[in-house]
Amino acid sequence: MRRDGIRNIAIVAHVDHGKTTLVDSMLRQANVSLHPLLTCCSFFFLRVLDDQYADCDVGWMCSCYEVDSVEGPMPQTRFLLKKALEFGHAVVVVVNKLDRPSTRPDYVINWTFELFIELNASDEQKEKLVFLLIDWPMTLFETIIRCIPGPRIDRDGALQMLVSLNIEFEEHKGRIAIGRLHAGFLKKGMDVKVCTSEESCRYARISELFVYEKFRRSSVETVEAGDICAVCGINDIQIGETIADKTSERHCLPLSRNLRDRLYGELQRNLAMKVEDGESADTCIVSGRGTLHITILIENMRRGGYEFMVGPSRVISKRVNDELLEPYETAMVDVPEEHMGAVVELLGRRCGQMFDMQGVGSEGTTLLRYKIPTRGLLGLRNAMLTASRGTAILHTIFYSYGPWTGDISTRDQGSLVAFEEGTSTSYALSSSQERGQMFIGPGVDAYKGQIVGIHQRPRDLSLNVCKEKAATNVCSNNEQTSELFRTRH
């Protein structure tokens, strides 16, 4: 059966495609609760509590796909849309930003429809596909209620809750599992059974129960099938596990010690991360979903007062039938025509293979699509911004594993490295700055191995920035002075 008066959807959109503006407009039109979940693309879970539009709960099932009227569907939204179609969900496509000068809604609609075909949407999904040129949030509300069915539930069945949305962590509550109730009901203090995909089960008790209302978690005593809720009391809960009725047979659907503990403690809330001990006692290997994922962890730890050294990023390769494979990604570059040559040359040096190029209208930009090894993307964004004078926009998404492409040059310039410990001097820097651009000025403490500048040639160069001028009693008429120093920050 389906639950009346409730709609479970997710608003999925790429960054800067108007998702926040759309949600803000919806907030102004109705009493909306909001719970953001950050993944490879951002999307919102909403609960609309408005008498005029019944009880419209925007939750896990992806049914509202928002695209820009110029840029169209972007790679980061592809995964969620594919999963929604595999589950058989109906989809409402919202074409936003119709006021842009280069708007091309007809082209974007055709492009989106081709994406649905590429993602193997069923004939029924394609026939019932709704395209909405949004100019008023109430139009979206009415379309959701008319075209999206209520969640399918088993109200009288045994308890089944799939932990599928997220897992949060708080010091006093422990792990907080978030998911949707598919069958039965759940009460605070209830004894439950936690089941895994391997049909193994363990028992636990629900200590606290929450729903999301008015931008915060609200404690409740009971929830019923169709609701999205958060539960506490199961400290070892994982995404993909099922909370079931206790009596039912239905189951699923030297690294400092403080620093090491901090890294392994991160695994309690950051389930996409992996931490392993390194080759020595003072190193750890941290794996995650790309450089941004690791960078966020590094910045959070730095703000927490931790001091550590970070090595260069490496991609995760694998061997299949004695063949070395590496990850490839699809890169989409939006660049003005006057800088297209420099960008194409940059991507070519990093073993990128162009498979599509098209203009995007009167704004004078060109959309390039490349297949490129993930190794070639390391440091590419900053180099591309330099080549295009800050105008190029780069989006990437994982494509597949492919054969190893060999050596890739990701750096056009080497580093200037100090080979002696001490305090930098004007005398040493006057000659060192001829080798490249310096990071430090005179009077700065330096250590052996510190990177003190950018070499003007591809290879690294060791130099002495602490050398002092020899004191003699001989006067020279050839002494010259240099003005210091232009440093890069």
GISUL-V314892 format. One record per residue. BURIAL is b if it has 24 or more other C-alpha atoms within 12 Angstrom, else e. Layout:
[[BURIAL] [BURIAL]]
This chain:
[[e] [e] [b] [e] [b] [b] [b] [b] [b] [b] [b] [b] [b] [b] [b] [e] [b] [b] [b] [e] [e] [b] [b] [e] [e] [b] [b] [e] [e] [b] [b] [b] [b] [b] [b] [b] [e] [e] [b] [b] [b] [b] [b] [b] [b] [b] [b] [b] [b] [e] [e] [e] [b] [e] [b] [b] [b] [b] [b] [b] [b] [b] [b] [b] [b] [b] [b] [b] [b] [b] [b] [b] [b] [b] [b] [b] [b] [b] [b] [b] [b] [b] [e] [b] [b] [e] [e] [b] [b] [b] [b] [b] [b] [b] [b] [b] [b] [b] [e] [e] [e] [e] [b] [b] [b] [e] [e] [b] [b] [e] [b] [b] [b] [e] [b] [b] [e] [e] [e] [e] [b] [e] [e] [e] [b] [b] [e] [e] [b] [b] [b] [b] [b] [b] [e] [b] [b] [b] [e] [b] [b] [e] [b] [b] [b] [e] [b] [b] [b] [b] [b] [e] [b] [e] [b] [e] [e] [b] [b] [b] [b] [b] [b] [b] [b] [b] [b] [b] [b] [e] [e] [e] [e] [e] [b] [b] [b] [b] [b] [b] [b] [b] [b] [b] [b] [b] [b] [e] [e] [b] [b] [b] [b] [b] [b] [b] [e] [e] [e] [e] [b] [e] [b] [b] [b] [b] [b] [b] [b] [b] [b] [b] [b] [e] [e] [e] [e] [e] [e] [e] [e] [b] [b] [b] [b] [b] [b] [b] [b] [b] [b] [b] [b] [b] [b] [b] [b] [b] [b] [b] [b] [b] [b] [b] [b] [b] [e] [e] [e] [b] [b] [b] [b] [e] [e] [e] [e] [e] [b] [b] [e] [b] [b] [e] [b] [b] [b] [b] [b] [b] [b] [e] [b] [e] [b] [e] [e] [e] [e] [e] [e] [e] [e] [b] [b] [b] [b] [b] [b] [b] [b] [e] [e] [b] [e] [e] [b] [b] [e] [e] [e] [e] [e] [e] [e] [e] [e] [e] [e] [e] [e] [e] [b] [e] [b] [e] [e] [e] [e] [e] [e] [e] [e] [e] [e] [b] [b] [b] [b] [b] [b] [b] [b] [b] [b] [b] [b] [e] [b] [b] [e] [e] [b] [b] [e] [b] [b] [e] [b] [b] [b] [b] [b] [b] [e] [e] [e] [e] [b] [b] [e] [e] [e] [e] [b] [b] [b] [b] [b] [b] [b] [b] [b] [b] [b] [b] [b] [b] [b] [b] [b] [e] [b] [b] [b] [e] [b] [b] [e] [e] [b] [b] [b] [b] [b] [b] [b] [b] [e] [e] [b] [e] [e] [b] [b] [e] [e] [b] [b] [b] [b] [e] [e] [e] [b] [b] [b] [b] [e] [e] [e] [e] [b] [b] [b] [b] [b] [b] [b] [b] [b] [b] [b] [e] [b] [b] [b] [b] [b] [b] [b] [b] [e] [e] [e] [b] [e] [e] [e] [b] [b] [b] [b] [b] [b] [e] [e] [e] [e] [b] [b] [e] [b] [b] [b] [b] [b] [e] [e] [e] [e] [e] [e] [e] [e] [e] [e] [e] [e] [e] [e] [e] [e] [e] [e] [e] [e] [e] [e]]
